[in-house]
């Protein structure tokens, strides 16, 4: 009955990972490791790529 595009779920997750990465890059967190920054950037790129790939997926609710 109600169709929910999965891109909404994936974009919420991608926005949160992006915000974490932005705070990490601005050195606002305790973590200052270069290796952690590389991993966070990779996760951000992967999250947005996954949101793009799954943009047409729909889940039916109710």
C-alpha positions in Angstrom: 0.0 0.0 0.0 2.6 2.5 1.1 5.9 2.4 -0.9 9.0 3.8 0.8 12.0 4.6 -1.4 15.1 3.1 0.1 17.1 6.1 -1.1 15.7 8.0 1.9 17.1 5.5 4.4 20.4 5.3 2.7 20.7 9.1 2.4 19.9 9.6 6.2 22.8 7.2 6.9 25.1 8.9 4.4 24.3 12.3 5.9 25.2 11.1 9.4 28.5 9.6 8.2 29.3 12.8 6.3 28.7 14.9 9.3 30.9 12.7 11.4 33.6 12.9 8.7 33.3 16.7 8.5 33.8 17.0 12.3 36.7 14.6 12.1 38.4 16.7 9.3 37.9 19.9 11.3 39.7 18.3 14.3 36.7 18.9 16.5 36.9 15.4 17.9 39.5 13.7 20.1 40.5 11.4 17.2 43.3 13.1 15.2 44.7 10.1 13.4 45.3 10.3 9.7 44.4 6.7 9.2 41.0 7.3 10.9 40.4 10.2 8.6 41.2 8.1 5.5 38.8 5.4 6.8 36.0 7.9 7.5 36.4 9.5 4.0 36.2 6.0 2.5 33.1 5.2 4.4 31.5 8.5 3.3 32.2 7.8 -0.3 30.9 4.2 0.0 27.7 5.4 1.7 26.9 7.9 -1.0 27.8 5.4 -3.7 25.4 2.9 -2.1 22.6 5.5 -1.9 23.1 6.2 -5.6 23.1 2.5 -6.6 20.0 1.8 -4.5 18.1 4.9 -5.5 15.4 2.9 -7.4 14.7 0.3 -4.7 11.3 0.5 -3.1 10.0 -1.3 0.0 6.3 -1.8 0.5 5.0 -1.0 4.0 1.7 -2.3 5.4 
